[in-house]
């Protein structure tokens, strides 16, 4: 299952594919296109074939002195598969890499990954309610929605049951001040943007904000707006 080809700097590094088992073959070429180095890397960054140096692991730079990858916002240790400092964006697991799913998710800048449902839910719910437990409950419930429905068939605006689930979770959240129901509602509010124009089954990129930034912006603003409305409706949740 190939992933998009990534190109970084000179000499050129091309991440040519990512098989199901999570290894990442890459080629380093010269200006004429000749192969000067071949790298085969596991999902968490351990090199199976080649040298652990230069730009590997979704084009992030490996520094041989600290033996760490530089992800802009922080440093990543591929041996333990975790970041060595906490995420600058608050969430309920500050050190994990790609939510422990690097075969399907990438982390472009070190402070969130491309499957944004849970992290954006936590961020906006926490900043609206100032309630850590509520933010955690909403984030977990949001992420769990993807595991409930096979093939995600109810996660598409074109599905007739989509709006039914959206409305049900909205009413439960706002009538009962239920943070878990808020997270479930926000998942579908985000999917309205993320999955618009797609039909099941779809490539994972439907939830990738870097592939469709306008849709990602709509999902962000929806998450912000409804989190703020929820906090105003449920002032008892504020710490």
MIKEMAR-804962 format. One line per 2 residues: their letters; for each residue z, x, y of N, C-alpha, C, O. Coordinates in nm, 2 decimals. Layout:
<atoms>
a	Z,X,Y,Z,X,Y,Z,X,Y,Z,X,Y | ... $
</atoms>
This chain:
<atoms>
xx	0.00,0.09,-0.12,0.00,0.00,0.00,0.00,0.09,0.12,0.11,0.13,0.17 | -0.12,0.12,0.18,-0.12,0.21,0.29,-0.06,0.15,0.42,-0.07,0.03,0.44 $
xx	0.00,0.24,0.50,0.05,0.20,0.63,-0.05,0.26,0.73,-0.13,0.35,0.70 | -0.04,0.22,0.86,-0.13,0.26,0.96,-0.12,0.42,0.97,-0.02,0.48,0.96 $
xx	-0.24,0.47,1.00,-0.25,0.62,1.02,-0.18,0.66,1.15,-0.21,0.60,1.25 | -0.09,0.75,1.15,-0.02,0.80,1.26,-0.07,0.94,1.30,-0.09,1.02,1.21 $
xx	-0.10,0.97,1.43,-0.15,1.10,1.47,-0.06,1.15,1.58,-0.02,1.08,1.67 | -0.02,1.28,1.57,0.07,1.34,1.66,0.03,1.48,1.70,0.03,1.57,1.61 $
xx	-0.01,1.49,1.82,-0.02,1.63,1.88,-0.12,1.72,1.82,-0.22,1.68,1.75 | -0.10,1.85,1.84,-0.19,1.95,1.79,-0.10,2.06,1.73,-0.01,2.11,1.80 $
xx	-0.12,2.11,1.60,-0.22,2.05,1.51,-0.20,1.91,1.48,-0.08,1.86,1.49 | -0.30,1.84,1.43,-0.29,1.69,1.41,-0.21,1.67,1.28,-0.24,1.74,1.17 $
xx	-0.12,1.57,1.28,-0.05,1.53,1.16,-0.09,1.39,1.13,-0.08,1.30,1.22 | -0.15,1.36,1.02,-0.19,1.23,0.98,-0.10,1.18,0.86,-0.10,1.24,0.75 $
xx	-0.03,1.07,0.88,0.04,1.00,0.77,-0.06,0.91,0.71,-0.09,0.80,0.76 | -0.12,0.95,0.60,-0.23,0.88,0.54,-0.20,0.76,0.46,-0.28,0.66,0.46 $
xx	-0.08,0.75,0.40,-0.05,0.63,0.32,0.10,0.64,0.28,0.17,0.74,0.29 | 0.15,0.52,0.24,0.29,0.51,0.19,0.29,0.42,0.07,0.29,0.30,0.08 $
xx	0.29,0.48,-0.05,0.29,0.40,-0.17,0.42,0.32,-0.19,0.52,0.34,-0.11 | 0.42,0.23,-0.28,0.53,0.14,-0.30,0.66,0.21,-0.33,0.77,0.17,-0.28 $
xx	0.66,0.33,-0.40,0.78,0.40,-0.44,0.84,0.47,-0.32,0.95,0.52,-0.33 | 0.78,0.47,-0.20,0.84,0.52,-0.08,0.81,0.67,-0.05,0.86,0.72,0.05 $
xx	0.72,0.73,-0.12,0.68,0.87,-0.08,0.58,0.86,0.03,0.50,0.77,0.03 | 0.58,0.96,0.12,0.49,0.96,0.23,0.40,1.09,0.23,0.44,1.19,0.29 $
xx	0.28,1.08,0.17,0.19,1.20,0.18,0.14,1.21,0.32,0.11,1.11,0.39 | 0.12,1.33,0.37,0.07,1.36,0.50,-0.01,1.49,0.50,0.01,1.57,0.41 $
xx	-0.11,1.50,0.59,-0.19,1.62,0.60,-0.19,1.68,0.73,-0.19,1.60,0.83 | -0.17,1.81,0.74,-0.18,1.88,0.87,-0.32,1.95,0.88,-0.35,2.03,0.79 $
xx	-0.39,1.91,0.98,-0.53,1.96,0.99,-0.55,2.05,1.11,-0.47,2.04,1.21 | -0.66,2.13,1.11,-0.69,2.21,1.23,-0.79,2.13,1.31,-0.83,2.01,1.28 $
xx	-0.84,2.19,1.42,-0.93,2.12,1.52,-1.06,2.08,1.45,-1.13,1.99,1.50 | -1.10,2.15,1.34,-1.22,2.12,1.27,-1.20,2.01,1.16,-1.30,1.97,1.10 $
xx	-1.08,1.97,1.15,-1.06,1.87,1.04,-1.02,1.93,0.91,-1.00,1.85,0.81 | -1.01,2.06,0.90,-0.97,2.12,0.77,-0.83,2.11,0.75,-0.74,2.12,0.84 $
xx	-0.79,2.09,0.62,-0.65,2.07,0.58,-0.59,2.21,0.57,-0.63,2.30,0.50 | -0.48,2.22,0.65,-0.40,2.35,0.65,-0.27,2.33,0.58,-0.20,2.43,0.55 $
xx	-0.22,2.21,0.56,-0.09,2.19,0.50,-0.09,2.05,0.44,-0.14,1.95,0.51 | -0.03,2.03,0.32,-0.02,1.90,0.26,0.13,1.88,0.24,0.20,1.96,0.18 $
xx	0.18,1.76,0.27,0.32,1.73,0.26,0.34,1.60,0.19,0.27,1.50,0.21 | 0.43,1.59,0.10,0.47,1.47,0.02,0.62,1.45,0.04,0.70,1.53,0.00 $
xx	0.65,1.34,0.11,0.79,1.32,0.16,0.84,1.18,0.11,0.77,1.08,0.11 | 0.97,1.18,0.07,1.03,1.06,0.02,1.06,0.97,0.14,1.06,1.02,0.26 $
xx	1.10,0.85,0.12,1.12,0.75,0.22,1.22,0.79,0.32,1.21,0.77,0.44 | 1.33,0.85,0.28,1.44,0.89,0.37,1.42,1.03,0.43,1.50,1.08,0.51 $
xx	1.31,1.10,0.39,1.27,1.22,0.46,1.28,1.35,0.38,1.25,1.45,0.43 | 1.33,1.34,0.25,1.33,1.46,0.17,1.19,1.50,0.13,1.12,1.41,0.08 $
xx	1.15,1.63,0.15,1.02,1.67,0.12,1.01,1.70,-0.03,1.09,1.78,-0.08 | 0.91,1.64,-0.10,0.89,1.67,-0.24,0.79,1.78,-0.26,0.81,1.87,-0.35 $
xx	0.69,1.79,-0.18,0.59,1.89,-0.18,0.56,1.93,-0.04,0.52,1.85,0.05 | 0.57,2.06,-0.01,0.54,2.11,0.13,0.67,2.17,0.19,0.76,2.20,0.12 $
xx	0.66,2.19,0.32,0.77,2.26,0.40,0.84,2.16,0.49,0.77,2.08,0.56 | 0.97,2.17,0.49,1.05,2.08,0.58,1.05,2.14,0.72,1.15,2.20,0.76 $
xx	0.94,2.12,0.80,0.94,2.18,0.93,0.83,2.10,1.01,0.74,2.04,0.95 | 0.83,2.11,1.14,0.73,2.04,1.22,0.75,1.89,1.23,0.86,1.84,1.23 $
xx	0.64,1.82,1.24,0.64,1.67,1.26,0.62,1.60,1.13,0.50,1.59,1.09 | 0.72,1.55,1.08,0.71,1.47,0.95,0.78,1.33,0.97,0.82,1.30,1.09 $
xx	0.80,1.26,0.87,0.88,1.14,0.87,0.84,1.05,0.99,0.92,1.04,1.09 | 0.73,0.98,0.97,0.68,0.89,1.08,0.66,0.97,1.21,0.69,0.92,1.32 $
xx	0.62,1.09,1.20,0.58,1.18,1.31,0.70,1.22,1.40,0.69,1.26,1.51 | 0.82,1.22,1.34,0.94,1.28,1.41,0.95,1.43,1.38,0.92,1.47,1.27 $
xx	1.00,1.50,1.48,1.01,1.64,1.47,1.14,1.69,1.39,1.25,1.64,1.42 | 1.12,1.78,1.30,1.23,1.84,1.22,1.27,1.97,1.29,1.18,2.06,1.30 $
xx	1.39,1.98,1.33,1.44,2.10,1.39,1.51,2.19,1.28,1.61,2.14,1.22 | 1.46,2.31,1.25,1.51,2.39,1.14,1.65,2.44,1.17,1.72,2.48,1.07 $
xx	1.69,2.46,1.30,1.82,2.51,1.33,1.94,2.42,1.29,2.03,2.46,1.21 | 1.94,2.30,1.34,2.04,2.21,1.29,2.01,2.14,1.16,2.09,2.07,1.10 $
xx	1.88,2.16,1.11,1.83,2.09,0.99,1.84,1.94,1.00,1.89,1.87,0.92 | 1.79,1.89,1.12,1.79,1.75,1.15,1.66,1.70,1.21,1.58,1.78,1.26 $
xx	1.63,1.57,1.20,1.52,1.51,1.27,1.56,1.46,1.41,1.67,1.40,1.42 | 1.47,1.48,1.50,1.50,1.43,1.64,1.43,1.30,1.66,1.30,1.29,1.65 $
xx	1.51,1.19,1.68,1.45,1.06,1.70,1.46,1.01,1.85,1.48,0.89,1.87 | 1.46,1.10,1.94,1.47,1.06,2.08,1.61,1.02,2.13,1.67,1.09,2.21 $
xx	1.66,0.91,2.07,1.79,0.86,2.11,1.90,0.93,2.04,2.02,0.94,2.09 | 1.88,0.99,1.92,1.98,1.06,1.84,1.92,1.14,1.73,1.79,1.14,1.71 $
xx	2.00,1.21,1.65,1.95,1.29,1.55,1.98,1.23,1.41,2.07,1.16,1.39 | 1.89,1.26,1.32,1.89,1.20,1.18,1.90,1.30,1.08,1.83,1.40,1.08 $
xx	1.99,1.28,0.98,2.01,1.37,0.87,1.94,1.31,0.75,1.99,1.22,0.69 | 1.83,1.37,0.70,1.75,1.32,0.59,1.82,1.34,0.46,1.79,1.28,0.36 $
xx	1.92,1.44,0.45,1.99,1.46,0.33,2.08,1.35,0.29,2.08,1.30,0.17 | 2.15,1.29,0.39,2.24,1.18,0.36,2.17,1.05,0.39,2.23,0.94,0.36 $
xx	2.06,1.05,0.46,1.98,0.93,0.49,2.05,0.84,0.60,2.04,0.72,0.60 | 2.12,0.91,0.69,2.19,0.84,0.80,2.18,0.92,0.93,2.16,1.04,0.93 $
xx	2.19,0.85,1.04,2.20,0.91,1.17,2.34,0.98,1.18,2.44,0.93,1.12 | 2.35,1.09,1.26,2.48,1.16,1.27,2.56,1.11,1.39,2.67,1.14,1.41 $
xx	2.50,1.02,1.48,2.57,0.96,1.59,2.54,0.81,1.59,2.44,0.77,1.53 | 2.62,0.73,1.65,2.61,0.59,1.64,2.49,0.54,1.73,2.45,0.60,1.82 $
xx	2.45,0.42,1.69,2.34,0.35,1.76,2.38,0.32,1.91,2.48,0.26,1.93 | 2.30,0.36,2.01,2.33,0.32,2.15,2.33,0.18,2.17,2.40,0.13,2.26 $
xx	2.26,0.10,2.09,2.26,-0.05,2.10,2.36,-0.10,2.00,2.36,-0.07,1.88 | 2.46,-0.18,2.05,2.57,-0.23,1.96,2.51,-0.31,1.84,2.42,-0.39,1.86 $
xx	2.56,-0.28,1.72,2.53,-0.37,1.60,2.64,-0.34,1.50,2.73,-0.27,1.53 | 2.63,-0.40,1.39,2.74,-0.40,1.29,2.73,-0.29,1.19,2.81,-0.28,1.09 $
xx	2.62,-0.20,1.20,2.61,-0.08,1.12,2.55,0.03,1.20,2.43,0.03,1.21 | 2.63,0.11,1.26,2.58,0.20,1.37,2.51,0.32,1.32,2.44,0.39,1.40 $
xx	2.52,0.36,1.19,2.46,0.49,1.15,2.34,0.47,1.05,2.28,0.58,1.02 | 2.32,0.36,1.00,2.22,0.35,0.89,2.08,0.37,0.95,2.05,0.35,1.07 $
xx	1.98,0.41,0.86,1.85,0.44,0.90,1.76,0.32,0.85,1.75,0.30,0.73 | 1.69,0.26,0.94,1.59,0.15,0.90,1.66,0.04,0.82,1.60,-0.01,0.73 $
xx	1.79,0.01,0.85,1.86,-0.09,0.77,1.85,-0.07,0.62,1.85,-0.16,0.55 | 1.85,0.06,0.59,1.85,0.11,0.45,1.73,0.05,0.37,1.73,0.03,0.25 $
xx	1.62,0.04,0.45,1.49,-0.01,0.39,1.37,0.06,0.45,1.28,0.00,0.51 | 1.37,0.20,0.43,1.26,0.28,0.50,1.13,0.26,0.44,1.03,0.31,0.49 $
xx	1.12,0.20,0.32,0.98,0.17,0.26,0.91,0.07,0.34,0.78,0.06,0.34 | 0.98,-0.02,0.41,0.91,-0.13,0.48,0.93,-0.13,0.63,0.86,-0.20,0.70 $
xx	1.03,-0.05,0.68,1.07,-0.05,0.82,1.06,0.09,0.87,1.09,0.19,0.80 | 1.02,0.11,1.00,1.03,0.24,1.06,1.12,0.23,1.19,1.14,0.12,1.24 $
xx	1.17,0.34,1.23,1.25,0.34,1.35,1.19,0.43,1.45,1.20,0.56,1.45 | 1.11,0.38,1.55,1.03,0.46,1.64,1.11,0.55,1.73,1.07,0.66,1.76 $
xx	1.23,0.50,1.79,1.29,0.58,1.89,1.44,0.61,1.86,1.51,0.66,1.95 | 1.49,0.57,1.75,1.63,0.60,1.71,1.73,0.50,1.76,1.85,0.53,1.74 $
xx	1.69,0.39,1.81,1.80,0.29,1.85,1.77,0.15,1.81,1.85,0.06,1.83 | 1.66,0.13,1.74,1.64,0.00,1.67,1.52,0.02,1.58,1.44,0.11,1.60 $
xx	1.50,-0.06,1.48,1.39,-0.05,1.39,1.29,-0.16,1.42,1.31,-0.24,1.51 | 1.18,-0.16,1.35,1.07,-0.26,1.38,1.10,-0.40,1.33,1.03,-0.49,1.37 $
xx	1.20,-0.42,1.25,1.23,-0.56,1.20,1.35,-0.60,1.29,1.46,-0.57,1.26 | 1.32,-0.67,1.40,1.41,-0.68,1.51,1.50,-0.80,1.50,1.59,-0.81,1.59 $
xx	1.49,-0.89,1.40,1.57,-1.01,1.40,1.72,-0.99,1.42,1.77,-1.04,1.52 | 1.78,-0.91,1.33,1.92,-0.90,1.34,1.97,-0.82,1.45,2.07,-0.86,1.51 $
xx	1.91,-0.71,1.49,1.96,-0.62,1.60,1.95,-0.69,1.73,2.04,-0.68,1.81 | 1.84,-0.76,1.76,1.83,-0.83,1.89,1.93,-0.95,1.89,1.98,-0.98,2.00 $
xx	1.95,-1.01,1.78,2.04,-1.12,1.78,2.18,-1.07,1.81,2.25,-1.13,1.89 | 2.22,-0.96,1.75,2.36,-0.91,1.77,2.37,-0.87,1.92,2.47,-0.90,1.98 $
xx	2.27,-0.80,1.97,2.27,-0.75,2.11,2.29,-0.86,2.21,2.38,-0.85,2.30 | 2.21,-0.97,2.20,2.22,-1.07,2.30,2.33,-1.17,2.28,2.39,-1.22,2.38 $
xx	2.37,-1.19,2.16,2.48,-1.28,2.13,2.61,-1.21,2.18,2.70,-1.27,2.24 | 2.62,-1.08,2.15,2.74,-1.01,2.19,2.75,-1.00,2.35,2.86,-1.03,2.40 $
xx	2.64,-0.98,2.41,2.64,-0.96,2.56,2.66,-1.10,2.63,2.69,-1.10,2.74 | 2.63,-1.21,2.55,2.65,-1.34,2.61,2.79,-1.39,2.59,2.85,-1.45,2.68 $
xx	2.84,-1.37,2.47,2.97,-1.43,2.43,3.09,-1.33,2.44,3.20,-1.37,2.46 | 3.05,-1.20,2.44,3.15,-1.09,2.44,3.25,-1.11,2.32,3.37,-1.07,2.32 $
xx	3.19,-1.16,2.21,3.27,-1.18,2.09,3.21,-1.11,1.97,3.10,-1.15,1.93 | 3.27,-1.00,1.93,3.21,-0.92,1.82,3.19,-0.99,1.70,3.09,-0.98,1.63 $
xx	3.29,-1.07,1.66,3.28,-1.15,1.53,3.16,-1.25,1.53,3.09,-1.27,1.44 | 3.15,-1.32,1.65,3.04,-1.41,1.66,2.91,-1.34,1.65,2.81,-1.39,1.59 $
xx	2.89,-1.23,1.72,2.77,-1.15,1.71,2.74,-1.10,1.57,2.62,-1.11,1.53 | 2.84,-1.06,1.50,2.82,-1.02,1.36,2.78,-1.13,1.27,2.68,-1.12,1.19 $
xx	2.84,-1.25,1.29,2.81,-1.36,1.21,2.67,-1.41,1.23,2.59,-1.44,1.14 | 2.63,-1.41,1.36,2.50,-1.46,1.40,2.39,-1.36,1.35,2.29,-1.40,1.30 $
xx	2.42,-1.23,1.36,2.32,-1.13,1.31,2.30,-1.13,1.16,2.19,-1.13,1.12 | 2.41,-1.14,1.09,2.40,-1.15,0.94,2.33,-1.27,0.89,2.24,-1.27,0.81 $
xx	2.36,-1.39,0.95,2.30,-1.51,0.92,2.15,-1.51,0.95,2.07,-1.56,0.88 | 2.12,-1.45,1.06,1.98,-1.43,1.10,1.90,-1.35,1.00,1.79,-1.40,0.95 $
xx	1.95,-1.24,0.96,1.88,-1.15,0.86,1.87,-1.22,0.73,1.77,-1.20,0.65 | 1.98,-1.29,0.69,1.98,-1.36,0.56,1.87,-1.46,0.54,1.83,-1.49,0.43 $
xx	1.82,-1.52,0.66,1.72,-1.62,0.65,1.59,-1.57,0.58,1.52,-1.64,0.51 | 1.56,-1.44,0.60,1.44,-1.38,0.54,1.45,-1.37,0.39,1.35,-1.37,0.32 $
xx	1.58,-1.37,0.33,1.60,-1.36,0.19,1.60,-1.49,0.12,1.60,-1.50,0.00 | 1.61,-1.60,0.19,1.63,-1.73,0.13,1.50,-1.79,0.08,1.50,-1.85,-0.03 $
xx	1.40,-1.78,0.16,1.27,-1.85,0.13,1.17,-1.76,0.07,1.13,-1.66,0.14 | 1.12,-1.78,-0.05,1.02,-1.70,-0.12,0.89,-1.70,-0.03,0.84,-1.81,0.00 $
xx	0.84,-1.58,-0.01,0.72,-1.56,0.07,0.73,-1.61,0.22,0.63,-1.61,0.29 | 0.85,-1.65,0.26,0.87,-1.69,0.40,0.79,-1.81,0.44,0.75,-1.82,0.56 $
xx	0.76,-1.90,0.35,0.66,-2.01,0.38,0.71,-2.10,0.49,0.63,-2.16,0.56 | 0.85,-2.11,0.51,0.90,-2.20,0.61,0.92,-2.13,0.74,0.98,-2.18,0.84 $
xx	0.87,-2.00,0.75,0.90,-1.92,0.87,0.77,-1.92,0.97,0.77,-1.84,1.06 | 0.68,-2.01,0.94,0.56,-2.01,1.02,0.55,-2.14,1.10,0.57,-2.25,1.05 $
xx	0.52,-2.13,1.23,0.51,-2.25,1.32,0.41,-2.35,1.26,0.42,-2.47,1.29 | 0.31,-2.31,1.18,0.21,-2.40,1.13,0.27,-2.48,1.01,0.21,-2.59,0.98 $
xx	0.38,-2.44,0.96,0.44,-2.52,0.85,0.51,-2.64,0.90,0.59,-2.63,1.00 | 0.49,-2.76,0.85,0.55,-2.88,0.90,0.71,-2.88,0.89,0.77,-2.95,0.97 $
xx	0.76,-2.80,0.81,0.91,-2.80,0.80,0.97,-2.70,0.89,1.09,-2.69,0.91 | 0.89,-2.62,0.96,0.94,-2.52,1.05,1.02,-2.58,1.16,1.13,-2.54,1.19 $
xx	0.96,-2.68,1.23,1.03,-2.74,1.34,1.16,-2.82,1.30,1.25,-2.84,1.37 | 1.15,-2.87,1.18,1.27,-2.94,1.12,1.39,-2.85,1.11,1.50,-2.88,1.15 $
xx	1.36,-2.73,1.05,1.47,-2.63,1.03,1.51,-2.58,1.17,1.63,-2.56,1.19 | 1.42,-2.56,1.26,1.45,-2.51,1.40,1.55,-2.61,1.46,1.65,-2.57,1.52 $
xx	1.51,-2.74,1.46,1.59,-2.84,1.52,1.73,-2.86,1.46,1.83,-2.87,1.53 | 1.73,-2.85,1.33,1.86,-2.87,1.25,1.96,-2.76,1.29,2.07,-2.78,1.32 $
xx	1.91,-2.63,1.28,2.00,-2.52,1.31,2.04,-2.52,1.46,2.16,-2.48,1.49 | 1.96,-2.57,1.55,1.99,-2.57,1.69,2.10,-2.67,1.71,2.20,-2.64,1.78 $
xx	2.09,-2.79,1.65,2.19,-2.90,1.67,2.33,-2.85,1.61,2.43,-2.87,1.67 | 2.32,-2.79,1.49,2.45,-2.75,1.43,2.51,-2.64,1.51,2.64,-2.64,1.52 $
xx	2.44,-2.55,1.56,2.49,-2.44,1.64,2.56,-2.49,1.77,2.67,-2.45,1.80 | 2.49,-2.57,1.84,2.54,-2.61,1.98,2.64,-2.72,1.97,2.73,-2.73,2.05 $
xx	2.63,-2.81,1.87,2.73,-2.92,1.86,2.86,-2.87,1.80,2.97,-2.92,1.84 | 2.86,-2.77,1.71,2.98,-2.72,1.65,3.02,-2.58,1.69,3.12,-2.52,1.64 $
xx	2.95,-2.52,1.79,2.98,-2.38,1.83,2.98,-2.29,1.71,3.07,-2.21,1.70 | 2.88,-2.30,1.62,2.88,-2.23,1.50,2.79,-2.10,1.52,2.67,-2.12,1.54 $
xx	2.85,-1.98,1.51,2.77,-1.86,1.54,2.67,-1.83,1.43,2.56,-1.78,1.46 | 2.71,-1.86,1.30,2.61,-1.85,1.20,2.49,-1.93,1.21,2.38,-1.89,1.19 $
xx	2.51,-2.06,1.25,2.40,-2.15,1.27,2.32,-2.10,1.39,2.19,-2.12,1.40 | 2.38,-2.04,1.49,2.31,-1.99,1.60,2.21,-1.88,1.56,2.10,-1.87,1.60 $
xx	2.26,-1.79,1.47,2.18,-1.68,1.42,2.06,-1.74,1.34,1.95,-1.69,1.35 | 2.08,-1.84,1.26,1.97,-1.90,1.18,1.87,-1.97,1.28,1.75,-1.95,1.26 $
xx	1.92,-2.04,1.38,1.83,-2.09,1.48,1.75,-1.99,1.55,1.63,-2.00,1.57 | 1.81,-1.88,1.59,1.75,-1.77,1.66,1.64,-1.71,1.58,1.54,-1.66,1.63 $
xx	1.66,-1.70,1.44,1.56,-1.64,1.36,1.43,-1.72,1.37,1.32,-1.66,1.38 | 1.44,-1.85,1.37,1.32,-1.94,1.37,1.26,-1.94,1.52,1.14,-1.94,1.53 $
xx	1.35,-1.93,1.62,1.30,-1.91,1.75,1.22,-1.78,1.77,1.12,-1.78,1.84 | 1.27,-1.68,1.71,1.20,-1.55,1.71,1.07,-1.56,1.63,0.96,-1.50,1.67 $
xx	1.07,-1.62,1.51,0.95,-1.64,1.43,0.84,-1.72,1.50,0.73,-1.70,1.47 | 0.88,-1.81,1.59,0.78,-1.88,1.66,0.68,-1.79,1.73,0.56,-1.81,1.74 $
xx	0.74,-1.68,1.78,0.65,-1.58,1.85,0.60,-1.48,1.75,0.48,-1.45,1.75 | 0.69,-1.42,1.66,0.65,-1.31,1.57,0.54,-1.36,1.47,0.45,-1.28,1.43 $
xx	0.55,-1.48,1.42,0.46,-1.53,1.32,0.34,-1.61,1.37,0.26,-1.67,1.30 | 0.34,-1.63,1.50,0.23,-1.72,1.56,0.09,-1.66,1.53,0.07,-1.54,1.55 $
xx	0.01,-1.74,1.47,-0.12,-1.70,1.44,-0.14,-1.64,1.30,-0.25,-1.61,1.25 | -0.02,-1.63,1.22,-0.02,-1.58,1.09,0.00,-1.70,0.99,0.05,-1.80,1.03 $
xx	-0.05,-1.68,0.87,-0.02,-1.77,0.76,0.03,-1.69,0.64,-0.02,-1.58,0.62 | 0.12,-1.75,0.56,0.17,-1.68,0.44,0.07,-1.67,0.33,-0.02,-1.75,0.32 $
xx	0.07,-1.56,0.26,0.16,-1.44,0.28,0.09,-1.35,0.39,-0.03,-1.35,0.40 | 0.17,-1.28,0.47,0.12,-1.20,0.58,0.17,-1.06,0.56,0.27,-1.03,0.49 $
xx	0.10,-0.96,0.62,0.15,-0.82,0.62,0.28,-0.81,0.69,0.31,-0.89,0.78 | 0.36,-0.71,0.66,0.49,-0.70,0.73,0.48,-0.68,0.88,0.57,-0.71,0.95 $
xx	0.36,-0.64,0.93,0.34,-0.62,1.07,0.37,-0.75,1.16,0.38,-0.73,1.28 | 0.37,-0.87,1.10,0.40,-0.99,1.18,0.54,-0.98,1.24,0.56,-1.04,1.35 $
xx	0.63,-0.90,1.19,0.76,-0.88,1.25,0.77,-0.75,1.32,0.89,-0.70,1.35 | 0.66,-0.68,1.35,0.67,-0.55,1.41,0.64,-0.57,1.56,0.53,-0.59,1.60 $
xx	0.74,-0.55,1.65,0.72,-0.57,1.79,0.63,-0.47,1.85,0.58,-0.50,1.96 | 0.61,-0.36,1.79,0.52,-0.25,1.85,0.37,-0.28,1.82,0.29,-0.22,1.89 $
xx	0.34,-0.37,1.73,0.21,-0.41,1.71,0.16,-0.52,1.80,0.04,-0.53,1.84 | 0.26,-0.61,1.84,0.22,-0.72,1.93,0.33,-0.73,2.03,0.42,-0.82,2.02 $
xx	0.32,-0.65,2.14,0.43,-0.64,2.24,0.45,-0.77,2.31,0.56,-0.80,2.35 | 0.34,-0.84,2.34,0.36,-0.97,2.42,0.44,-1.07,2.34,0.53,-1.13,2.39 $
xx	0.41,-1.08,2.21,0.49,-1.17,2.12,0.63,-1.12,2.11,0.72,-1.21,2.11 | 0.65,-0.99,2.10,0.79,-0.94,2.10,0.86,-0.97,2.22,0.98,-1.01,2.22 $
xx	0.80,-0.97,2.34,0.86,-1.00,2.47,0.90,-1.15,2.46,1.01,-1.18,2.51 | 0.82,-1.24,2.41,0.85,-1.38,2.40,0.97,-1.40,2.31,1.06,-1.48,2.34 $
xx	0.98,-1.32,2.20,1.10,-1.33,2.11,1.22,-1.28,2.17,1.33,-1.34,2.16 | 1.21,-1.18,2.25,1.33,-1.12,2.32,1.38,-1.22,2.42,1.50,-1.25,2.43 $
xx	1.29,-1.28,2.50,1.33,-1.37,2.61,1.39,-1.50,2.55,1.49,-1.56,2.60 | 1.34,-1.54,2.43,1.39,-1.66,2.37,1.54,-1.63,2.32,1.63,-1.71,2.33 $
xx	1.55,-1.51,2.26,1.69,-1.47,2.21,1.79,-1.47,2.32,1.90,-1.51,2.31 | 1.74,-1.41,2.43,1.83,-1.39,2.55,1.87,-1.53,2.61,1.98,-1.56,2.63 $
xx	1.77,-1.62,2.62,1.79,-1.75,2.69,1.88,-1.84,2.60,1.98,-1.90,2.65 | 1.85,-1.85,2.47,1.93,-1.93,2.39,2.07,-1.88,2.36,2.17,-1.95,2.35 $
xx	2.09,-1.75,2.36,2.22,-1.68,2.35,2.31,-1.72,2.47,2.42,-1.75,2.46 | 2.24,-1.71,2.59,2.31,-1.74,2.71,2.35,-1.89,2.72,2.46,-1.92,2.76 $
xx	2.26,-1.97,2.67,2.29,-2.12,2.67,2.41,-2.15,2.58,2.49,-2.23,2.60 | 2.41,-2.08,2.46,2.51,-2.10,2.36,2.65,-2.06,2.42,2.75,-2.13,2.40 $
xx	2.65,-1.94,2.49,2.78,-1.89,2.54,2.83,-1.99,2.65,2.95,-2.01,2.66 | 2.74,-2.05,2.73,2.78,-2.14,2.83,2.83,-2.27,2.77,2.92,-2.33,2.83 $
xx	2.77,-2.31,2.66,2.81,-2.43,2.59,2.94,-2.42,2.51,3.01,-2.52,2.49 | 2.97,-2.30,2.47,3.09,-2.27,2.39,3.18,-2.16,2.45,3.19,-2.06,2.40 $
xx	3.24,-2.19,2.57,3.32,-2.09,2.64,3.44,-2.05,2.56,3.50,-1.95,2.58 | 3.48,-2.14,2.46,3.60,-2.10,2.37,3.58,-1.98,2.29,3.67,-1.92,2.24 $
xx	3.45,-1.94,2.27,3.42,-1.82,2.19,3.44,-1.69,2.26,3.45,-1.58,2.20 | 3.45,-1.69,2.39,3.46,-1.57,2.47,3.60,-1.51,2.45,3.70,-1.57,2.45 $
x	3.59,-1.37,2.42,3.72,-1.30,2.40,3.80,-1.30,2.53,3.91,-1.24,2.53 $
</atoms>
